[in-house]
Amino acid sequence: MDNLITNANNIKLEENEKQTSLNVMHQAVNDLLPNQTLYVNNLNEKIKVDGIIKSYLELKQAVFHLFAQYGEILEVHAKKTLKLRGQVFIVFKDLNAASSAKHALNGSILFGKDMVTLT
């Protein structure tokens, strides 16, 4: 019985190691493949400023102003549907601007949450 438990634990550890390896590989590929469109998630969709709840439009504007300091933005896509809340797509005119913004702002805090920026 102890061998079965040990084997099951070893299998779980191997699965976790595989998943970790896949995540590391995905991040490495993500860093290698530049893209003009950034995907930003883990955004706070329930913004309160001075006790007033703001809409996704304010979130969209805040993201625009934050990322615009790295280059010209063509579009910011933000949806208020339940499935897409807390996510935006930012389309830059220039690839270098998108890359700079991605590296500079990944993990930055916006409205109390750490942003995750991916290409």
Backbone as ProteinMPNN parsed JSONL, in Angstrom:
{"seq_chain_A": "MDNLITNANNIKLEENEKQTSLNVMHQAVNDLLPNQTLYVNNLNEKIKVDGIIKSYLELKQAVFHLFAQYGEILEVHAKKTLKLRGQVFIVFKDLNAASSAKHALNGSILFGKDMVTLT", "coords_chain_A": {"N_chain_A": [[0.819, -1.199, 0.0], [1.935, 1.234, 0.785], [3.788, 1.565, -1.236], [2.108, 2.077, -3.411], [1.036, 4.568, -2.72], [3.376, 6.084, -2.655], [4.145, 5.826, -5.352], [1.976, 7.124, -6.568], [2.323, 9.701, -5.561], [4.8, 10.307, -6.701], [4.085, 10.326, -9.409], [2.343, 12.54, -9.432], [4.196, 14.539, -8.772], [5.859, 14.41, -11.031], [4.019, 15.201, -13.01], [3.515, 17.826, -12.173], [6.086, 18.892, -12.498], [6.339, 18.648, -15.283], [4.31, 20.403, -16.115], [5.299, 22.798, -15.081], [7.647, 22.988, -16.586], [6.514, 23.251, -19.132], [5.235, 25.724, -18.809], [7.466, 27.393, -18.438], [8.734, 27.047, -20.911], [6.731, 28.077, -22.588], [6.745, 30.747, -21.772], [9.337, 31.427, -22.551], [9.197, 31.145, -25.343], [7.232, 33.02, -25.796], [8.636, 35.32, -25.12], [10.436, 35.396, -27.199], [9.013, 35.734, -29.558], [8.079, 38.513, -30.984], [5.348, 40.825, -30.982], [2.898, 43.113, -32.141], [0.596, 43.406, -30.75], [-0.493, 43.435, -27.491], [-1.524, 41.317, -24.889], [-3.212, 41.799, -22.014], [-3.838, 40.781, -18.796], [-5.461, 39.916, -15.664], [-6.492, 42.211, -14.607], [-8.082, 44.633, -12.54], [-11.415, 44.564, -12.498], [-13.326, 45.818, -11.058], [-13.303, 48.76, -10.298], [-12.74, 51.246, -7.923], [-12.907, 54.605, -7.323], [-12.416, 57.153, -5.166], [-14.51, 56.054, -3.684], [-16.451, 55.624, -5.574], [-17.794, 53.438, -7.928], [-16.269, 52.597, -10.921], [-16.591, 52.22, -14.497], [-15.859, 49.771, -17.106], [-14.946, 51.352, -19.118], [-13.462, 53.398, -17.951], [-11.377, 51.842, -17.011], [-10.311, 51.019, -19.439], [-9.454, 53.507, -20.462], [-7.533, 54.174, -18.525], [-5.652, 52.13, -18.893], [-4.923, 52.709, -21.52], [-3.654, 55.261, -21.222], [-1.547, 54.573, -19.535], [-0.045, 52.712, -21.057], [0.47, 54.174, -23.345], [2.663, 55.784, -23.018], [4.786, 54.41, -23.993], [4.627, 54.266, -26.706], [2.835, 54.833, -29.838], [-0.555, 54.009, -29.736], [-2.848, 52.044, -31.432], [-5.299, 50.776, -30.96], [-7.382, 49.846, -28.183], [-8.774, 47.105, -26.861], [-11.341, 46.281, -24.815], [-13.603, 44.408, -23.012], [-16.792, 44.161, -21.414], [-18.095, 41.878, -20.783], [-18.838, 39.008, -18.771], [-17.086, 36.822, -19.095], [-14.849, 37.992, -20.291], [-13.943, 39.985, -18.643], [-11.521, 42.008, -16.983], [-9.49, 41.799, -18.793], [-7.541, 43.016, -21.518], [-6.75, 43.933, -24.877], [-4.085, 45.42, -26.453], [-3.182, 47.288, -29.139], [-0.343, 48.22, -30.684], [1.274, 50.659, -32.769], [3.89, 50.322, -33.418], [6.297, 47.764, -33.286], [8.535, 47.733, -31.557], [7.711, 49.48, -29.552], [5.595, 48.06, -28.413], [6.97, 45.862, -27.403], [8.693, 47.103, -25.557], [6.824, 48.194, -23.76], [5.623, 45.863, -22.85], [7.729, 44.552, -21.441], [8.375, 46.49, -19.56], [6.039, 46.969, -18.092], [4.958, 44.572, -17.219], [3.737, 42.86, -14.495], [3.354, 45.175, -13.096], [1.451, 47.223, -10.877], [-1.919, 47.972, -11.151], [-4.698, 49.655, -10.197], [-4.69, 48.163, -7.826], [-4.054, 45.502, -8.498], [-1.768, 43.072, -9.834], [-0.625, 43.413, -13.071], [-0.563, 41.251, -15.923], [1.318, 40.949, -18.7], [1.32, 39.855, -21.974], [2.381, 38.716, -25.24]], "CA_chain_A": [[0.0, 0.0, 0.0], [2.838, 2.392, 0.841], [4.372, 1.722, -2.57], [1.101, 2.712, -4.271], [0.97, 5.987, -2.346], [4.635, 6.676, -3.117], [4.068, 5.918, -6.815], [1.0, 8.168, -6.903], [2.968, 10.985, -5.26], [5.831, 10.521, -7.725], [3.394, 10.685, -10.652], [1.886, 13.921, -9.268], [5.371, 15.404, -8.861], [6.277, 14.445, -12.43], [3.05, 16.02, -13.734], [3.773, 19.221, -11.804], [7.335, 19.289, -13.142], [6.05, 18.814, -16.71], [3.539, 21.632, -16.277], [6.232, 23.897, -14.836], [8.513, 23.061, -17.772], [5.713, 23.812, -20.223], [5.045, 27.15, -18.543], [8.742, 28.061, -18.686], [8.932, 27.042, -22.36], [5.774, 29.019, -23.167], [7.237, 32.098, -21.494], [10.527, 31.644, -23.379], [8.726, 31.366, -26.714], [6.521, 34.292, -25.769], [9.643, 36.381, -25.111], [11.15, 35.391, -28.469], [8.151, 36.1, -30.669], [7.505, 39.839, -30.773], [4.034, 41.058, -31.567], [2.439, 44.484, -31.908], [-0.578, 43.352, -29.893], [-0.264, 42.905, -26.154], [-2.663, 40.808, -24.133], [-3.0, 42.133, -20.605], [-4.918, 40.25, -17.968], [-5.41, 40.085, -14.215], [-6.837, 43.596, -14.303], [-9.181, 44.8, -11.599], [-12.589, 45.034, -13.241], [-14.205, 46.557, -10.145], [-12.482, 49.905, -9.9], [-13.376, 52.262, -7.089], [-12.132, 55.826, -7.154], [-13.129, 57.998, -4.203], [-15.728, 55.367, -3.263], [-17.384, 55.493, -6.696], [-17.436, 52.347, -8.823], [-16.064, 53.047, -12.295], [-16.906, 51.201, -15.498], [-14.744, 49.25, -17.895], [-14.428, 52.439, -19.96], [-12.395, 54.044, -17.179], [-10.26, 50.912, -17.031], [-9.759, 51.107, -20.793], [-8.745, 54.78, -20.547], [-6.348, 54.112, -17.66], [-4.691, 51.267, -19.577], [-4.439, 53.463, -22.672], [-2.716, 56.299, -20.783], [-0.376, 53.932, -18.964], [0.762, 52.085, -22.099], [0.781, 55.149, -24.397], [3.974, 56.395, -22.792], [5.799, 53.596, -24.683], [4.486, 54.409, -28.148], [1.488, 55.096, -30.358], [-1.508, 52.91, -29.626], [-3.891, 52.093, -32.444], [-6.573, 50.352, -30.372], [-7.454, 49.122, -26.92], [-10.007, 46.315, -26.81], [-11.733, 45.834, -23.472], [-15.012, 44.014, -23.009], [-17.353, 44.099, -20.069], [-18.778, 40.611, -20.569], [-18.33, 38.28, -17.616], [-15.965, 35.963, -19.484], [-13.697, 38.782, -20.744], [-13.588, 41.041, -17.693], [-10.166, 41.984, -16.46], [-8.564, 41.537, -19.886], [-7.541, 43.965, -22.626], [-5.792, 43.776, -25.96], [-3.558, 46.728, -26.82], [-2.511, 47.202, -30.435], [0.609, 49.307, -30.891], [1.666, 50.899, -34.158], [5.282, 49.923, -33.574], [6.683, 46.539, -32.592], [9.448, 48.064, -30.459], [6.924, 50.09, -28.478], [4.864, 46.97, -27.757], [7.947, 45.073, -26.656], [9.134, 47.918, -24.415], [5.712, 48.275, -22.811], [5.449, 44.533, -22.26], [8.773, 44.279, -20.465], [8.372, 47.501, -18.5], [4.818, 47.004, -17.282], [4.547, 43.257, -16.722], [3.825, 42.792, -13.042], [3.032, 46.471, -12.495], [0.159, 47.25, -10.187], [-2.903, 48.931, -11.654], [-5.913, 49.543, -9.408], [-4.556, 47.173, -6.765], [-3.742, 44.143, -8.964], [-0.595, 42.945, -10.692], [-0.945, 43.138, -14.478], [0.22, 40.258, -16.63], [1.351, 41.35, -20.096], [1.798, 38.817, -22.893], [2.181, 39.031, -26.652]], "C_chain_A": [[0.864, 1.264, 0.0], [3.485, 2.656, -0.513], [3.404, 2.41, -3.526], [1.014, 4.208, -3.992], [2.223, 6.703, -2.828], [4.622, 6.851, -4.63], [3.104, 7.021, -7.252], [1.603, 9.551, -6.66], [4.039, 11.317, -6.292], [5.211, 10.945, -9.044], [2.913, 12.134, -10.577], [3.051, 14.9, -9.377], [5.853, 15.525, -10.299], [5.332, 15.308, -13.262], [3.263, 17.495, -13.437], [5.046, 19.74, -12.458], [7.138, 19.511, -14.634], [5.305, 20.117, -16.954], [4.432, 22.851, -16.071], [7.153, 24.088, -16.038], [7.771, 23.665, -18.952], [5.503, 25.307, -20.035], [6.312, 27.941, -18.829], [8.995, 28.147, -20.189], [7.994, 28.032, -23.045], [6.249, 30.446, -22.961], [8.446, 32.412, -22.362], [10.133, 31.912, -24.825], [8.029, 32.711, -26.808], [7.497, 35.46, -25.8], [10.364, 36.488, -26.452], [10.311, 35.913, -29.631], [7.509, 37.464, -30.422], [6.184, 39.998, -31.522], [3.623, 42.489, -31.238], [1.223, 44.538, -30.988], [-0.208, 42.722, -28.562], [-1.584, 42.434, -25.573], [-2.351, 41.074, -22.674], [-4.174, 41.57, -19.82], [-4.605, 40.46, -16.495], [-5.638, 41.55, -13.836], [-8.033, 43.635, -13.361], [-10.379, 45.376, -12.341], [-13.572, 45.808, -12.366], [-13.41, 47.704, -9.545], [-13.318, 50.853, -9.047], [-12.415, 53.435, -6.962], [-12.974, 56.762, -6.31], [-14.481, 57.387, -3.823], [-16.756, 55.172, -4.36], [-16.898, 54.381, -7.612], [-17.386, 52.87, -10.247], [-16.335, 51.896, -13.254], [-15.656, 50.731, -16.217], [-14.173, 50.318, -18.811], [-13.307, 53.197, -19.249], [-11.151, 53.147, -17.12], [-9.543, 50.988, -18.375], [-8.934, 52.388, -20.95], [-7.464, 54.769, -19.716], [-5.261, 53.259, -18.308], [-4.088, 52.006, -20.768], [-3.37, 54.471, -22.248], [-1.43, 55.688, -20.215], [0.534, 53.384, -20.058], [1.185, 53.07, -23.19], [2.139, 55.811, -24.205], [5.091, 55.616, -23.485], [5.696, 53.671, -26.196], [3.038, 54.606, -28.545], [0.626, 53.84, -30.303], [-2.591, 53.103, -30.678], [-5.264, 51.756, -31.864], [-6.364, 49.727, -29.008], [-8.806, 48.429, -26.898], [-10.232, 45.864, -25.38], [-13.22, 45.543, -23.522], [-15.513, 43.947, -21.575], [-18.113, 42.804, -19.824], [-18.097, 39.848, -19.439], [-17.077, 37.472, -17.95], [-14.705, 36.768, -19.81], [-13.304, 39.91, -19.797], [-12.152, 40.884, -17.226], [-9.106, 41.709, -17.51], [-8.669, 42.648, -20.923], [-6.506, 43.531, -23.658], [-5.386, 45.172, -26.388], [-2.767, 46.559, -28.108], [-1.644, 48.442, -30.613], [0.894, 49.464, -32.382], [3.036, 50.296, -34.426], [5.594, 48.698, -32.713], [7.592, 46.819, -31.397], [8.715, 48.673, -29.275], [6.175, 49.013, -27.697], [5.798, 46.154, -26.884], [8.424, 45.828, -25.414], [8.055, 47.985, -23.34], [5.517, 46.943, -22.095], [6.464, 44.296, -21.152], [8.738, 45.271, -19.296], [7.179, 47.362, -17.552], [4.346, 45.646, -16.775], [4.773, 43.194, -15.216], [3.544, 44.103, -12.339], [1.639, 46.421, -11.876], [-0.708, 48.36, -10.772], [-4.21, 48.666, -10.908], [-5.86, 48.348, -8.447], [-4.275, 45.749, -7.199], [-2.529, 44.161, -9.871], [-1.024, 42.589, -12.121], [-0.033, 42.046, -15.009], [0.164, 40.635, -18.105], [2.007, 40.249, -20.93], [1.619, 39.296, -24.324], [1.398, 37.935, -27.31]], "O_chain_A": [[0.563, 2.235, -0.694], [3.706, 3.804, -0.898], [3.814, 3.227, -4.351], [0.93, 5.016, -4.917], [2.138, 7.812, -3.355], [5.035, 7.892, -5.142], [3.385, 7.763, -8.193], [1.412, 10.465, -7.462], [4.173, 12.468, -6.708], [5.74, 11.822, -9.727], [3.055, 12.882, -11.545], [2.925, 15.958, -9.993], [6.217, 16.614, -10.744], [5.78, 16.065, -14.123], [3.2, 18.327, -14.342], [5.094, 20.88, -12.918], [7.698, 20.45, -15.2], [5.623, 20.853, -17.888], [4.327, 23.83, -16.811], [7.407, 25.217, -16.459], [8.319, 24.488, -19.686], [5.584, 26.072, -20.996], [6.251, 29.032, -19.395], [9.419, 29.188, -20.69], [8.397, 28.742, -23.967], [6.165, 31.267, -23.875], [8.578, 33.531, -22.859], [10.681, 32.812, -25.46], [8.209, 33.451, -27.775], [7.223, 36.479, -26.434], [10.854, 37.561, -26.803], [10.852, 36.473, -30.585], [6.5, 37.554, -29.723], [5.955, 39.376, -32.56], [3.965, 43.01, -30.176], [0.864, 45.61, -30.501], [0.324, 41.613, -28.514], [-2.622, 43.073, -25.745], [-1.33, 40.617, -22.16], [-5.336, 41.836, -20.125], [-3.615, 41.096, -16.135], [-5.058, 42.057, -12.876], [-8.892, 42.753, -13.398], [-10.363, 46.533, -12.761], [-14.535, 46.386, -12.869], [-12.913, 47.616, -8.423], [-14.442, 51.211, -9.399], [-11.266, 53.279, -6.548], [-14.093, 57.121, -6.678], [-15.47, 58.101, -3.66], [-17.824, 54.613, -4.111], [-15.74, 54.37, -8.027], [-18.329, 53.502, -10.725], [-16.308, 50.731, -12.858], [-14.551, 51.218, -15.975], [-13.026, 50.204, -19.244], [-12.321, 53.589, -19.874], [-10.021, 53.632, -17.173], [-8.314, 51.018, -18.432], [-7.839, 52.355, -21.511], [-6.435, 55.289, -20.146], [-4.085, 53.62, -18.276], [-2.881, 51.936, -20.999], [-2.297, 54.526, -22.85], [-0.346, 56.24, -20.404], [1.75, 53.567, -20.001], [2.165, 52.82, -23.892], [2.7, 56.348, -25.16], [6.222, 56.098, -23.562], [6.584, 53.189, -26.9], [2.134, 54.557, -27.712], [1.021, 52.767, -30.758], [-3.174, 54.181, -30.8], [-6.268, 52.369, -32.229], [-5.312, 49.156, -28.717], [-9.851, 49.079, -26.913], [-9.411, 45.149, -24.806], [-14.003, 46.351, -24.022], [-14.745, 43.706, -20.644], [-18.718, 42.64, -18.764], [-16.906, 40.034, -19.189], [-16.123, 37.446, -17.173], [-13.597, 36.266, -19.621], [-12.424, 40.708, -20.118], [-11.639, 39.773, -17.094], [-7.957, 41.419, -17.176], [-9.757, 43.163, -21.178], [-5.527, 42.855, -23.343], [-6.241, 46.016, -26.657], [-1.808, 45.789, -28.166], [-2.145, 49.565, -30.682], [0.768, 48.513, -33.153], [3.309, 49.818, -35.527], [5.193, 48.622, -31.551], [7.434, 46.207, -30.341], [9.062, 48.41, -28.124], [6.127, 49.051, -26.468], [5.455, 45.798, -25.756], [8.541, 45.242, -24.338], [8.345, 47.848, -22.151], [5.277, 46.902, -20.889], [6.1, 43.886, -20.049], [9.044, 44.902, -18.162], [7.301, 47.611, -16.353], [3.415, 45.585, -15.971], [5.876, 43.447, -14.733], [3.498, 44.147, -11.11], [0.772, 45.663, -12.313], [-0.295, 49.516, -10.874], [-4.759, 47.567, -10.986], [-6.841, 47.623, -8.277], [-4.255, 44.853, -6.355], [-2.285, 45.133, -10.585], [-1.703, 41.587, -12.343], [1.122, 41.929, -14.6], [-0.913, 40.643, -18.701], [3.103, 39.782, -20.621], [0.804, 40.179, -24.592], [1.121, 38.008, -28.507]]}, "name": "protein", "num_of_chains": 1, "seq": "MDNLITNANNIKLEENEKQTSLNVMHQAVNDLLPNQTLYVNNLNEKIKVDGIIKSYLELKQAVFHLFAQYGEILEVHAKKTLKLRGQVFIVFKDLNAASSAKHALNGSILFGKDMVTLT"}
